[in-house]
Amino acid sequence: MKEKITIVKVGGAVVEDDEQLSMLLTNFSAIKGRKVLVHGGGRKATQMAKSLGIETQMVNGRRITDGPMLQVVTMVYGGLVNKNLVARLQAHGVNALGLTGADMNVLLSHKRPVKEGVDFGFVGDVERANGSALHQLIEMGITPVMAPLTHDGNGQILNTNADTIAAETAKALAPYYDVTLIYSFEKKGVLSNPDDDNSVIPVITREDYKRYVADGTVAGGMIPKLENAFDAISAGVACVNITLATAIDGTHGTLIK
């Protein structure tokens, strides 16, 4: 029987809210056994860019990453946010190590091609995650803290969606562990009514998902999150849960089947 591992992805809205983040890190530290933390940080990157006089451009909720913006996200994701999380986990007794995809070659990507006239710049689409390298690290008693940055193998850092990194990491570790993937954010789960925080959909199947997209119940950034969740399930991840950042024990939120 495989040992259990829990992968928690925390969104940028939680990262910038110290009260929510403190609770999440306390709960994450209390998770028994092996674990991985994957983080976003887009709002902090936007704030930093503004302070530096760099314009933020978004298309359908996705960041255009030109040269100056790549410097910002590398600094914020790989430095400011990542190392703050590592330091705070150390204070909780968790032996954490911050990683980008370039470290130990754990996440290799290619630059996203221009599509429908949109050039996202230095944005990476993941080709593969190095489950063997992560497995070796984890078996040393280390908890990886993964930033939303990858590389192309030719020296280029790429900005990469954190939900995708979480799903690809979960898929890569599935041959080694019984994997639970938790997407934690500022809502209690996937909501049937965006204006009602208590309208959590307890379970979503693929058939449900298609229906919810068609009728508009699921829209915006929740679509790629759910697509990543279903990809992970198809690749052997045992459980995917979307829940509130302060409720990552796996008994709340929306279960993806």
Salt bridges, closest charged atoms under 4 A:
GLU3 OE1 - ARG34 NH1 2.76
GLU16 OE2 - ARG43 NH1 3.66
ASP18 OD1 - ARG88 NH1 2.86
ASP119 OD1 - LYS111 NZ 3.94
ASP125 OD1 - ARG112 NH2 2.81
GLU127 OE2 - HIS110 ND1 3.18
GLU139 OE2 - ARG34 NE 2.67
ASP163 OD1 - LYS9 NZ 2.98
ASP163 OD2 - LYS225 NZ 2.97
GLU168 OE2 - LYS171 NZ 3.20
ASP178 OD2 - LYS4 NZ 3.08
ASP197 OD1 - LYS187 NZ 3.23
ASP208 OD1 - ARG211 NH2 3.23
ASP249 OD1 - HIS252 ND1 3.05
